[in-house]
Amino acid sequence: MTQVLVLGATGFIGSAVARELTAHGHHVTALSRSVMSDEKLEPLGVEPIRGDLRNHENWCAAVRGCDAIVQAAATFSDDMGDVDAGVLSAIEGVLGDRSERLRMVYTGGCWLYGATGDDIADESSPFNPIPSFAWMVRNARMLLESERFSTAVIHPAMVYDRDGGVFEDYLEAAKTGRPVEIWGTPDTRWPLVHRDDLACAYRLLVETPEAVGHFNASAETGVRTGEIASGIARHFGHECEFEILSVEEVVDKYGDWGEGPTLDQQMSSNRLPGELNWRPKYESYKESDIFQ
C-alpha cells in the first residue's frame, strides 16, 4: 500500500484522482479546510487533514510519512504561482535526511503549450504558456531539477465527464435551449480527456516512480468547440445557437485565466500509452457517458 497525499482532493480533478487511488488499494490523505470538505472526502475513502495551501505549517509534517504526493490544487488567485511555490518549498523543507526521493506528480496543463494551430504539441514541444500560468512552467522545472523529488509533470487536456467539466456550459445550454457561449471562435480546437481516464493516468504515474519528466494526457488530439456544442445540443433535442465572445470579452468577464479556453490547440499523448500502457476508456467524447 502506497501512502499518498493529494492536494486539491475536493476539486474536479483531485477528487477523481483520490477515488481512483483508493479504489486500487492506496491509502490517501488530503487537505480539508472544513467539515463540509471532510464530508466530501470521507465517502471516497480519503483521510482528511485539516489545513490549506496558504498555511502549510499546519499539515506539512504529514509529508514525512508519504510515499507520493499529487499536486492538483490551485487557488486561482492573483498570487497562485507564489502560493504554489511556497507549498513546494515547504514540502521540500520537511524532508530532512530522507534518503529516497519523494514521488511527486505535479499538474501542469495543455495551456502551457499555447496556441498550436495545425501543429500538434507532444512532450518534446516547447512551452509557450499564457501569462497567467507561466509560473507553472517555472515551478515544474524546479521540481524536475530537485534531487529531493522523483517528479512527473502531467499535462491534462480539457477535462470533461458526464456532468460537464469543461462541457458544463454546453450541457446547461442544451438542456435549457438557450444559446451556448463560445469563447474565441467555433473553430477553436480543444484536446480532450475524460475525467476518469485522467485519474487513471495520475494513478499510473504514482505507481511508477521511475517515470519522470513531462506526460501529456489527451485522448483526442483536437476537436472544434462548435462541433462539440452542436453535438451536445442535438442530443438533447435542440438546435444550437452560438453567442460568440472574443478573447478580450472573455478575459474582461472571467479574468486572465479565461484566455486558456480560447486557444486553438492540438495535443497528443505519446509517453503515457508508450511507457505506462495508458489506454483511455473514452477515446471520443461522442462515445462517452455524456450521451448515455
C-alpha positions as CSV (number, residue, x, y, z in Angstrom):
1,M,0.0,0.0,0.0
2,T,1.3,3.4,-1.0
3,Q,0.7,6.4,1.3
4,V,-0.4,9.3,-1.0
5,L,-1.2,12.9,-0.1
6,V,-3.5,14.5,-2.6
7,L,-3.5,18.3,-2.7
8,G,-6.8,19.5,-4.2
9,A,-8.7,16.3,-3.5
10,T,-12.1,18.2,-3.3
11,G,-11.6,19.7,-6.7
12,F,-12.8,18.4,-10.1
13,I,-9.6,16.6,-11.0
14,G,-8.3,15.8,-7.5
15,S,-11.5,14.1,-6.3
16,A,-11.3,11.7,-9.2
17,V,-7.7,11.0,-8.6
18,A,-8.3,10.3,-4.9
19,R,-11.2,8.0,-5.8
20,E,-9.0,6.1,-8.3
21,L,-6.2,5.7,-5.9
22,T,-8.3,4.4,-3.0
23,A,-10.1,2.0,-5.4
24,H,-6.7,0.5,-6.2
25,G,-5.6,-0.1,-2.6
26,H,-3.7,3.1,-1.9
27,H,-4.0,5.0,1.4
28,V,-4.9,8.6,0.6
29,T,-4.8,11.6,2.8
30,A,-5.9,15.1,1.7
31,L,-6.1,18.6,2.9
32,S,-9.5,19.7,4.2
33,R,-10.4,23.2,5.2
34,S,-13.8,22.5,6.8
35,V,-16.3,19.9,8.0
36,M,-18.0,20.3,4.6
37,S,-14.8,19.3,2.9
38,D,-14.4,16.3,5.2
39,E,-17.9,15.1,4.1
40,K,-16.8,15.2,0.5
41,L,-13.6,13.3,1.2
42,E,-14.7,10.6,3.6
43,P,-17.1,8.8,1.1
44,L,-14.1,8.5,-1.2
45,G,-12.2,6.6,1.4
46,V,-9.8,9.5,2.0
47,E,-8.4,10.6,5.4
48,P,-8.8,14.4,5.8
49,I,-6.1,16.5,7.3
50,R,-7.1,20.0,8.4
51,G,-5.2,22.6,6.5
52,D,-5.0,24.7,3.3
53,L,-2.3,25.7,0.8
54,R,-1.5,29.0,2.5
55,N,-1.0,27.6,5.9
56,H,1.3,24.7,5.2
57,E,2.9,24.7,8.7
58,N,-0.4,23.1,9.9
59,W,-0.1,20.0,7.7
60,C,3.3,19.8,6.1
61,A,4.8,17.4,8.7
62,A,2.4,14.7,7.4
63,V,4.6,14.7,4.2
64,R,7.3,12.7,6.1
65,G,5.1,9.6,6.2
66,C,4.1,9.8,2.5
67,D,5.4,7.8,-0.4
68,A,3.9,10.1,-3.0
69,I,2.3,13.5,-3.4
70,V,-0.2,14.6,-6.1
71,Q,-0.4,18.3,-6.5
72,A,-3.7,19.0,-8.2
73,A,-4.6,22.2,-6.3
74,A,-4.5,25.9,-7.2
75,T,-6.0,28.9,-5.5
76,F,-6.9,30.7,-8.8
77,S,-6.0,34.0,-7.1
78,D,-3.6,36.7,-8.4
79,D,-0.8,35.1,-6.3
80,M,-1.5,31.5,-7.1
81,G,2.0,31.0,-8.5
82,D,3.6,32.2,-5.3
83,V,1.3,30.1,-3.2
84,D,2.2,27.0,-5.2
85,A,5.9,27.7,-5.0
86,G,5.5,28.2,-1.2
87,V,3.8,24.8,-0.9
88,L,6.6,23.0,-2.9
89,S,9.3,24.7,-0.9
90,A,7.6,23.8,2.4
91,I,7.3,20.2,1.3
92,E,11.0,20.0,0.4
93,G,11.9,21.7,3.7
94,V,10.3,18.9,5.9
95,L,12.0,16.0,4.1
96,G,15.0,16.3,6.4
97,D,17.5,13.5,6.0
98,R,15.2,11.3,4.0
99,S,17.4,9.2,1.7
100,E,14.9,8.2,-1.0
101,R,13.3,10.7,-3.4
102,L,9.7,11.6,-2.7
103,R,7.4,10.8,-5.6
104,M,5.7,14.0,-6.9
105,V,3.0,14.0,-9.6
106,Y,2.6,17.7,-10.4
107,T,-0.2,19.1,-12.5
108,G,0.6,21.3,-15.5
109,G,-1.9,21.7,-18.4
110,C,-2.4,22.0,-22.1
111,W,-2.5,25.8,-21.9
112,L,1.3,25.7,-21.2
113,Y,1.8,24.9,-24.9
114,G,0.0,28.0,-26.1
115,A,-2.0,28.1,-29.3
116,T,-0.7,25.3,-31.6
117,G,-3.0,25.8,-34.6
118,D,-2.4,22.9,-37.1
119,D,0.7,21.7,-35.2
120,I,0.3,19.0,-32.5
121,A,2.0,19.5,-29.2
122,D,3.7,16.5,-27.7
123,E,6.0,16.0,-24.8
124,S,9.0,17.3,-26.8
125,S,7.3,20.6,-27.8
126,P,8.5,23.9,-26.3
127,F,6.3,25.7,-23.8
128,N,4.6,28.9,-24.7
129,P,2.3,29.5,-21.7
130,I,-0.4,32.1,-21.4
131,P,1.0,34.7,-19.0
132,S,-1.3,33.9,-16.0
133,F,0.1,30.3,-15.9
134,A,3.8,31.0,-16.8
135,W,4.6,30.3,-13.1
136,M,3.6,26.7,-13.6
137,V,6.4,26.1,-16.0
138,R,8.9,27.6,-13.6
139,N,7.7,25.5,-10.6
140,A,7.6,22.3,-12.6
141,R,11.2,22.9,-13.7
142,M,12.2,23.4,-10.1
143,L,10.7,20.1,-9.1
144,L,12.3,18.3,-12.1
145,E,15.7,19.7,-11.2
146,S,15.5,19.0,-7.5
147,E,17.3,15.9,-6.1
148,R,14.7,15.5,-3.4
149,F,11.9,14.6,-5.8
150,S,11.1,12.0,-8.4
151,T,8.8,14.1,-10.5
152,A,6.3,13.5,-13.2
153,V,4.5,16.6,-14.6
154,I,1.2,15.7,-16.1
155,H,-0.5,18.0,-18.7
156,P,-4.2,17.3,-18.9
157,A,-6.1,18.1,-22.0
158,M,-9.5,19.8,-21.5
159,V,-11.3,17.6,-18.9
160,Y,-14.9,16.6,-19.1
161,D,-17.3,14.0,-17.6
162,R,-21.0,13.1,-17.8
163,D,-21.8,16.1,-15.5
164,G,-19.9,18.6,-17.6
165,G,-16.4,19.7,-16.6
166,V,-15.3,21.8,-19.5
167,F,-18.6,21.0,-21.2
168,E,-20.7,22.2,-18.3
169,D,-22.0,25.4,-20.0
170,Y,-22.7,23.4,-23.2
171,L,-24.7,20.9,-21.3
172,E,-26.7,23.5,-19.5
173,A,-27.4,25.4,-22.7
174,A,-28.5,22.2,-24.4
175,K,-30.9,21.2,-21.6
176,T,-32.5,24.7,-21.5
177,G,-32.4,25.5,-25.1
178,R,-30.6,28.8,-24.7
179,P,-27.7,29.9,-26.9
180,V,-24.3,28.4,-26.0
181,E,-21.4,30.8,-25.1
182,I,-18.4,30.1,-27.4
183,W,-15.1,31.5,-26.3
184,G,-13.0,32.6,-29.2
185,T,-14.5,31.0,-32.3
186,P,-16.4,27.8,-33.1
187,D,-13.3,26.6,-35.0
188,T,-11.2,26.7,-31.8
189,R,-9.9,23.2,-31.2
190,W,-9.6,21.6,-27.8
191,P,-7.7,18.4,-26.9
192,L,-9.9,16.3,-24.7
193,V,-9.7,13.7,-21.9
194,H,-12.4,12.2,-19.8
195,R,-12.0,12.8,-16.1
196,D,-11.9,9.0,-15.2
197,D,-9.2,8.4,-17.8
198,L,-7.2,11.3,-16.5
199,A,-7.5,9.9,-13.0
200,C,-6.1,6.6,-14.2
201,A,-3.1,8.4,-15.7
202,Y,-2.4,10.0,-12.4
203,R,-2.6,6.7,-10.6
204,L,-0.2,5.0,-13.1
205,L,2.3,7.8,-12.6
206,V,2.0,7.5,-8.8
207,E,2.7,3.8,-9.1
208,T,5.6,4.2,-11.5
209,P,8.2,6.5,-9.7
210,E,10.8,5.8,-12.3
211,A,8.7,7.6,-14.9
212,V,9.9,11.2,-14.8
213,G,9.5,14.3,-16.9
214,H,6.5,15.6,-18.8
215,F,3.5,13.5,-19.7
216,N,0.6,14.7,-21.8
217,A,-2.9,13.2,-21.0
218,S,-5.0,13.6,-24.1
219,A,-7.5,11.1,-25.6
220,E,-8.5,13.3,-28.5
221,T,-5.9,15.5,-30.2
222,G,-8.2,18.4,-31.0
223,V,-12.0,18.8,-31.5
224,R,-13.7,22.0,-32.6
225,T,-15.7,23.7,-29.9
226,G,-18.6,24.4,-32.3
227,E,-18.8,20.7,-33.2
228,I,-18.9,19.8,-29.5
229,A,-21.6,22.3,-28.6
230,S,-23.7,21.4,-31.6
231,G,-23.4,17.7,-31.0
232,I,-24.5,18.1,-27.3
233,A,-27.4,20.3,-28.3
234,R,-28.7,17.8,-30.9
235,H,-28.5,15.0,-28.3
236,F,-30.9,17.0,-26.1
237,G,-33.2,17.8,-29.0
238,H,-32.2,21.5,-29.5
239,E,-30.8,23.5,-32.4
240,C,-27.5,25.1,-31.3
241,E,-27.2,28.9,-31.4
242,F,-23.9,30.4,-30.6
243,E,-23.1,33.5,-28.6
244,I,-19.5,34.4,-29.6
245,L,-17.2,36.0,-27.1
246,S,-13.9,37.4,-28.2
247,V,-10.7,36.8,-26.3
248,E,-10.9,40.3,-24.9
249,E,-14.5,39.9,-23.8
250,V,-13.7,36.5,-22.1
251,V,-10.8,38.0,-20.2
252,D,-12.8,41.0,-19.2
253,K,-15.7,38.9,-18.0
254,Y,-13.9,35.9,-16.3
255,G,-10.3,37.0,-15.7
256,D,-6.9,36.4,-17.2
257,W,-7.2,32.6,-17.0
258,G,-10.1,32.8,-19.5
259,E,-7.6,33.2,-22.3
260,G,-6.8,29.4,-22.0
261,P,-10.0,28.0,-23.4
262,T,-9.8,30.4,-26.4
263,L,-6.5,28.8,-27.6
264,D,-6.7,26.8,-30.8
265,Q,-4.8,23.8,-29.6
266,Q,-4.0,20.2,-30.5
267,M,-2.1,17.9,-28.1
268,S,-1.1,14.3,-28.3
269,S,-0.1,11.8,-25.6
270,N,3.0,9.8,-26.6
271,R,4.6,8.8,-23.3
272,L,1.6,7.6,-21.2
273,P,0.5,5.0,-23.7
274,G,4.0,4.0,-24.7
275,E,5.6,3.8,-21.3
276,L,2.8,3.2,-18.9
277,N,0.3,1.4,-21.1
278,W,-2.4,4.0,-20.5
279,R,-5.4,3.2,-22.6
280,P,-8.3,5.7,-22.3
281,K,-11.7,4.1,-22.0
282,Y,-13.3,7.1,-23.8
283,E,-11.3,7.7,-27.0
284,S,-14.1,10.0,-28.2
285,Y,-16.4,12.3,-26.3
286,K,-19.1,11.2,-28.7
287,E,-18.9,7.7,-27.2
288,S,-18.7,8.9,-23.6
289,D,-21.2,8.7,-20.7
290,I,-22.4,12.2,-21.7
291,F,-24.6,10.6,-24.3
292,Q,-25.7,7.6,-22.2
